[in-house]
Amino acid sequence: MSNEKKLNKMEYGIRMLKRDARGSLKRHYLFFVVACLLAVFMQAEFITSDYLLNMRSTFFDMFSESGITVDVDPETGEKVMEGVKALDEDADVFRNNVKEQLESVNKKITNQTGSKVFGRSKGVLNQIIDYVAGDTFFSHMYSMVSGIVGDPHAANIAIFAILAIVSFTYWLFVRNLFVAIIRRIFLEGRIYKKIPVSRYLFFIRMKRWRRSAITMGLLWILEFLSSFTIVLYPVVRFGFFLVPYIISENPDIKTFDALKLSWRMMRGNKWTLFKIILSILGWNILNVFTLGVFGVLYTNPYKICIYSEFYSRVREAAKQNEIEGVDQLNDIHLFVKADSNSLTDAYQDVLDELAAGKYSLDGLKGRNKFIADHFGVVLWNTKDEMEFEANEERHVKLMAYKREAEGESYPSRLSPIPEQRKLKSLAHIHYMRHYSLPSLAAMFFIFAAFGWVWELFFYYVQQGKFINRGFLHGPWLPIYGVGGLIVLIFLFVFRRKPVLHLIATVVLCGVVEYVGGWALETLFHQKWWDYSGYFLNINGRVCAEGLFVFGAAGMAFIYVLAPLLDNLIRKANQKVLVPVEAVLLVIFIADLIYSCFVPNTGDGITGNFDKGDSPPQVTAESTIESSK
């Protein structure tokens, strides 16, 4: 009977935990969904969702190519069976082709060096290399480097050097650490109504980026090594489950102290965690049936909300039981709001300065003032305007502090980490600024050139050859530059509200991309991009996946990259910058005029088709043959 009561009490606790998690998710739904989506695209977490999303596109492509129809006739059943059979055959061929590619890459790595040092077939390190080498990106990268250097021996050395440096840096300092960043965001969302966008830079701002990255890297290694045994993996996984939460609360904690503290805190709580995982098994099944869509929109953020509530309760119990090392979890106001007296004492100077009134820019009047107030654009960074910018930057920081003083967001001044040990320049990035025309012109060319380089590299990796992407002939893709400017200018009125700004960015970028695709197809009867087969695409011109990338990139651009880039542009010699921009503008206009008569076309650039005809279709068989 006592066991039954204990079980009922635990189940009741789990229900209360999930109830609180749903409340947290409801308050910050869009913010949490975006955070988890970023984790998916960065391969930091929710890898299953990424596999399901990719499987969804492959499944629908193969389904459409299998010959299955929905015609209502006596032969429908037979057609369906034939289609399913064709689908199975295509899937088998696809899997065999992937296996052959992996074996081919491994054979190159093992044999072409002429040295037994690189030979491998056994051991854990071999498993790691197989895991990396099996990635399609690696296969294309190997072909690319081999083609450039012309020597497979040198290609092996070069590819391992490049892969080791780039992959290790990204894995250690970005992907793994992002897991802990998400935990910090979700923990703050439990208590506070507002979560600053700058929280994505939490570990950098706290000057504990490297230490926290090493902790998360060691955690990954321990879990990876334990995964080779069926019994050890769940023990290690559950024992160190709280490490990301611990370092997100206290980035000052040492690596082994965080691991040992998690292990102690999880004693007696592993079974509860297992029960929680079982209780959300239905949501994971639903995620599979929807091929990842439901997971992205609900399951992933809901799970992190539940785990955050779990950490809060385990932490509280550890405090009560005075577990060794628990005193290092000292961020009180991450779990309990500070009282009004403490907040007033900490932020009195902020409240006094805000009471004095907002700054104004007396030098701007009439039309110029209207443009600055509604679009955030000025003709030139004059002395008066620069002074106003400094005052406005101070005002933005004060408003952020005001939200903290009112208890709406986490009070950074009451953080256990002293203020002098934080990187203040990233505490509140000044994004409510006015951009001058020279700055806007420079950013247009920078992002247009970046887009060109990115797609040049992306398609080289995919197809093993350089392709000058885009409608123009020069080294720029204007849709990247134009997209950045329209988000920067026309969405200025939403800049103080990040959630609305994200929605507006997705809508505006979608309209620009759709209209641009439609215009090019109408004028030249060719496609420069095609999203046919992607989830939620509209006539192949826009798709949900692409729009999310635009939205996430737009948010990073507006709130972080553009202000930092503008700071550098302002420091440049304007007497040199403006003439250089003028020359680039003349060349760009000449390229635009020339391309209107002789557009950039060809293999990998456009899809040629006449009016009334559909563009060439790529079948599963042709894809497999080309990959061989």
N, C-alpha and C positions, 0 to 999 in steps of 0.2 A: 504493500500500500504506500509505503514511504517512497519507493522508487517511482510509482505512478505519479505521486504528487510532485516529485522532483522533475519528472519528465514534463508534466503539464506546466509547471512553472517555467521551465526552459522554453517550451513552445510558446507560452504567453510572452516571454521576454523577446523571442524572435519576432512575434507579431507586432509588438510595440516598436521594436527596432525598425522593421520594415515600414511601419506607419510613419515614423519620423523621417525615414529615408524618402518616402514619397512626398512628404511636405517640403523637404529640402529641394528635391527635384522640381517640384511645382514652382518654387520661388525663382529658380535659376535655370529653367528648362533649356532655353536656347543657348545660354552660356555654357552649360555642361555638355550639351550635344556637340557644340563646336569643339570644345576641348577634347572630347573623346574621338571625334572625327579626325582631328589633327594627329592624335595618337595612332589612329589606323593608317593614315597616309605616311606617317613617319616610321611605321613599323615598330613603334614603341610598345604597343599593347593592342589587345583585341585582334590578334593575328587571324583568328578564325573568321571574323567579320570580313577581313580583307580577302581571304581565300573564297568565302561564299560570294562576295561581290564579283570577284573575277570569274568564279564558276558560273554565276548568273549570266554574264555576258557570253561566255563560251557556250553555255547550254542553249541560250536563245538563238545564237548564231547557228549552232548545229541543228537545232530544232527546225529553224526556218529552211535550212539546206537539206533536211532529210526527206522532203516531199510530203510531209503530213499536211492534209487539208481539212477543212471543216465543211466541205460540200455535203449536202444532205442527199445521198443517193445510196443504192443498195451496196455499192462497193466501198463505202466509207470505212467499215471495219477492216477490210483487207488493206486499204491504203494506210490506215493507222498502224497496223501490224508491220507493214513494210517499212514505214517511216521509223518506227521504234527499232527495228532490226538495223536499218541504215545508221541510226543514231548510235547504237551500240558498236557497230563496226567502225564508225568514225572515231568514237572514243577510244577503242582499242588501238587503232592506228596512231592516234595522237599520243597515247601513253607510251607506245613502243618507240615513237620518234623521240620523245623527250628522254627516254632511257638511253637510246642510242647516242643522243647528243651528250648526255652526261658521261657515258663511257668513253666517247671520243675525246672529250675535254680532259678527263682523267688520264687517258692514255698519252695525250700530248704532254701533260705535266710530268708524267712518270718517265717517259722514254726519250723525249726529244733533247733532253739536256746532256745525254751521254755520260751521266754520272749516277752512281747508285745512291748518292746523297739524297737526290730528289725522288728516288723510287719509294713507293709506299703502297701498302695494302692492308695494314693492320694498325690497331691502336686508337686511342681517343683522338690524338691529333689528326689522324687520317679521317676520322668521322667529322671533325670540324672542317677540314679542307673539303670533304665531300659536300658538306652542308653549304659552304660558300660557293664551291665550283659548280654545284648543281643549279645555281641561279642563272637565269637567262641573261641577265645583265653581264655577268662574268663571262659567259660564253662569247657574247658579242664584243666585250672589252678585249678578250684574248685575241679574237680575230683582228680587231682594229689595231692593236699594238703590234701584232705579228706582221700585218700588212705594212705598217709604217716603217718598222726597223728592218724588215726583210729577212730576219734571221730568227727562226723559232727558238734557238737557244737564248738569244738576247731577249726575245719576247717573254720567255718564261721568267727571267730575272726581272725585267721591267714591270711585267704585270703583277708579280708578287709584291714588288716594291710599292707600286702605285696603290694596289689594293690594300696592302698592309697599312699604309699611312692614312689613306682616305677613309677606309672602312673602320679602322681602329679609332680614329679621331671622332668620326660621326657616332660610332657605337658607344664610346665611352662618355663623350661630353655632350651629346645631344639626345640620342635615342633612349638610353637607359635613364638618364637624369630627368627626362620628360615625364617618366612615370611618377617620380617624386613631386614634380611640379604640379601634376594633376591632383595628387593627394593634398597638397597645400591649398589649391583652389577649392576643392570639395570641402575641406575642413572649414575654411572661412565661410563657405556658403551655408554651412549648418547653422551658423549664429547670425551672420550679418546679411543685410539686404543688398549691399553693393560689394562687388569684387572688382578692383581696379585691373585694367588690361595689363598694366605693368607687372602684375603678379607672375606673368610668364617669364620674367627676368629675375625672379625671386633669388635664386642662388647666386647669380652674378652680382646683384645689388648687395647681397649680404657678404660678398667677397669669400664665399665658401664653395665656389663652383668646382674647383679641382678636388677638394676633400670629399664632397658629396658624390661627385662622379666616380671616384675610386671606390667608395662604399657600395654604390649601386653596381659597379662593374664586378666587384668581388662577389656580391650577392648573385649576380647572373652566372658567374663561373661555378659557384657552389651548387646552384640549382641544375645547371647543365650537366655537371659531373654526376650528380645524384640521379639524373634521369636515366642513366644506364642500368639502374637497378629498380625493380618494381616496388620493393619494400621501402627503400631509402628515400625515394623522391618525395612522396607525400609527407614524410617526417620532416625533411629539410624544407620543403615548400611551406608547410604550415608553421614550422618553428621560426622561420625568418620572415613570416608574412607581414609583420608590422614594421620592418626596416624602412620602407619608403615613407611611412607615416612618421616614424621617429625622427628621421633627418629633415623632414619637411617642417616639423615642429622645432627642432633644434639642429640647425646646420653646423653648429659648433662641435657637436658630439664626434668623438673619434670613431673610426671605422669599426674596430673590434668591440668597442663599447656598445655601439648600435646593434651589432649582431648578437652579442651576449644578452643585452637588455630585451630584445625581441624574443629570444629563446626562453628567458625567464618568464616574461609576461604571458607567453602562450602555453605555459604549463597548466594543464587543466582546462584550457580553452580550445584545444584542437578539435575536440568532439563537437563543441558548439559551432565552430566554424564549418565543420563538415555538415552539420545539420542545416546551416544557413545555405550552403552550396546546394544541398539537395532540395531545399525549399524553393529555389529559383531555377530548378532544372526545367520546369515547364516553359519558362521564358526562353531558355536556351534552345529548346526544341522548336518553339515558335520561330526563333531566329533562323534555324536551319530551314524550316518549311518556307520562309519568305526569302531565302537565299541572301541573308544578311541585312535586308532592308530594315526589318523590325529591330534588329540588334543595334543598328546605327541610330535609329530614331528613339529607342527607348531602353532596351535591355542593358546596353553598355553603361550609360550614365546611371541607370538605376542600380546596377551592381556596385559601382563605386560609391554611390550614396549609402548603400547598405553596409559596405565594408568600412566606410568612414564612421558610421554610427557604432559599428562593432569595435573599432579602435577606441572611440571615445569611452565606451563602457569598460573595456579591458583596462584602459589607462586609469580610469577612476578606481577600479578594483585594485590595481597595482599600487596606487597611491594609498589606499586604505590599509592594504596589507604590508606597506613599506618594503616592497621588493627592492633588492639591492640594485642600485643604479637608477631607480625611478626618479630620484631627485633631479636628474638631468633633463627631465621633461618639465620644464619650468615656464612654458609659454601659457600663462594662466588665461590671458584674454583671447586665446584662440578657441577657448571652450566656454568661457563665461564673460559676459560683457562687463566692462568697467562701470563703476557707479558714476553718477553725474559729477560729483565733487572731484573725483580723480581726473576725469576728462577735462573739466574746467581748469583745474590747476595746470594740466599738461599743455593745454592749447589756449591759454588766456591771451597770449600775444597775438595769436591768429584771430581770435574773436574781436580784439580791440582794433586790429588793422582793418578787418572787414567792415567794422562799424563806421570807419572813416569814409567809406564810399568807394565806388569803382573808378578806375582811371579812364581818361578819354583821350582821344587823339585830336587835338585842336588844329593840327596842320592840315587835316583832310576835311573838305567841305563838298557839298553838292554831289555831283555824279561820282567823284572819286571815293567819297565817304560811303555812298550807297554800295558801290562795288566791293569795297573793303569789308563792310559789315555783312553783306549777303553772300559774297563769293570768296572772301579771304584773299583778294588779289590787290596789289598796289603796283603802280608803274615802276617805282624805284625805291630802294631802301634808303630813304633820306635820314637825316639826323633825328628829326622829330619822330619819324616812323620807327627807327631803331630804339629810341627811348620808350616809345609806346610799347614795342614788342617786349622790352625788358620788364616793363610794368605789367603787361598782360601775362607774361610768363610767371611772374610772382603771383598774380591773381589766380591763375590756374592752380598753382600749388596751394594757395590759401583755400580755394574751394575744395580741393581734395582733403586738406586738413580739417576743413569745416565738417565734411561728412564723417570723418573720424571722430571729431569732437562731439558730434550729435549721436554717435553710436551706430551709424549706418554701415560703416566699414571698419575693418580691423585697425585699431589705434597703433600706428607704427611707432609713435613716440613712447609707448608703454611696452615696447618689445624688450625682452630680456637681453638682446644683443645691443650694446651701446651704440649710440648714433655715430660716434666718430669711427666706428669699425664698419660702417656701411658705405657703399658707393652712392653718394648723394646725387650724382649727375644722372643716374637712371631711376631715381626714386619717383620723380614726376616729370616725364618727358613733355616738353611744351609743344603740344600739337595744335592749339588754338592760335595759330600764328597767321600772319599775312605773307604770302609768297609774292616776290617781285617777278616781273616779266623775264628778266635774265635767269632767275632761278627756275622758273617754269620751263623755259626753253632748254636749259641744260638738262633738266630731269626728263624732258621728252626724248632727247637724243640718247641719254644714258639708258633709259628703259627700252627704247626701240632697238638699240644696239644689243642690250642684254637679251631681249627676246630673240633676236637673230642668232646670237651665239648659242643660246640655250637650245633652240630648235636645230641648229646646225650640228651640235654635239649629240642631241637626242637621236636624230635620224641617222647620224653616222654610227652610233652604237647599235641601232636597230638594223641598218641595212649594209653597214660596212663601207659606205662611200659618202662623200660630202655632197649635200643637196642644198642649194641656195633657196631656202624656203621663202614663201611670200610672193605678193603681187609685184613688188618692185625689184629692181636689179641690184640696188646698193645694199650695204651691210646694215640693214635696219628693217624691223617689222613695225610699221607705224601703229598697228592695232594695240601693241603693248604700251607705246608712248601715249597714244590718244586715250586709251583706257585709264591709265594712271592720272592723266590731267583732268578728265571729266569727273572722275571720282574725287579728285582733290578740290576741284572748283565747284561743281554743281551740287555736291553733297555737303558743302560747308555748313549748312544750317542744321545738319544731323550730327555734327562732329561731337557735340557734348553728350550724345546719347548713343553709345557704341552698338547696342542691340538694333536700334532703328537704322543706324548707319550700315550695319551688316546686311540687313534686309534690302535697303535701298541700293547698296553696292551690287548685290546679286541681280536685282531687277534691272538696274541701269546697264550693267555689263552684258546681261542677257539680251537686252534690246539692241545695244550697239553691235554685238556679235551677230545677232540674227539679221539685222538690217544690212550690216556689212556683207554677210554671206549672200543674202538675197540680191543685193545690188550687183555684186561681182558675177553671180550666176546669170542675172538678167542681162547684163551688159556684154559679157564675154562667153556665156554659155559653158562655163567651166567651174569646177569646184576647187577651192584652195584648202578647204577642210571639210570633213564629213564625219558626223557623229552617229551615223546610222548603225543600229545595233546596240548603242549605249542605252542604259536605263533612263527613262523619261527624257527622250530626245524629241525635238520638234523639227520635223523635216530634215533631220541630219545637220541642222545649222547650229543648234545649241543643245546641251544635255545637262542633266542635274549634276553629274560629276564634275564637268568643266566649270559650271557656275559656282559650285562650292569652292573650287580651287581659286577662281577669281575673287570670291568673297573673302576667303581666308587671306589670300595675298593682298587684297585691297585693305583689309584691316591692319595687317602688318605694315603695309606701305604708309597708310595715313597716320597711324599712331606711333610708329617707331622709325621706320626707314626714312620717310620724307623729311621729318624734322632734323634727323641727324645729317642727312645729305644736304639739306638747306644750310646747316651750320657750316659745312665745308665749302659750299658754293659761295657763301657770303665772305669767307676768308680769302677767296681767290681774287687776283688782281682784275678788277672790272674792266680796266682799259685793254686787257688782253682777252678776257672772257667774251665780251660783247662782239668784237670783230670775228672771233673764231665761230661764234654762234651764227653770225650773219653769213659767213662763207658756207657753213654746213646747211643753212636754210636754203641758200641759192642752189646748192648741189641737190638737196632733197627735192626741191620744186622741179628742177630739171629732170630728175629721175622719175618723178610723178607724172610729168607731162609725157615723157618718152614712153613710160610703161602703159599709159592709156592707149597708145597706138601699137606698142609692141610689149605686151605683158610678159612677165616671167612665167613660163610654163615648162612642162616636161615631166618626166618620170619622177614620181615622189613629190611633185609640187602641186599638180592639178589632176582632176579627173575629167577628161574630155567627154562631152556628150552633146548631142544635138537636142534642140527643143522637142519635147515629147518623148525623148528616149531617156531611160534610166542610166546612171553611171555604171561602169563595169562592176560586176559583183565578184567578190573574192570567196571562193569555196573552201571548205575544210581541206579538200584534196590538194588544191593549188597552194594553200598555205603550207601544208606539210611538205610538198615537193620543193617549194622555194626555200624552206628552212633547211632542207637537206643540202 
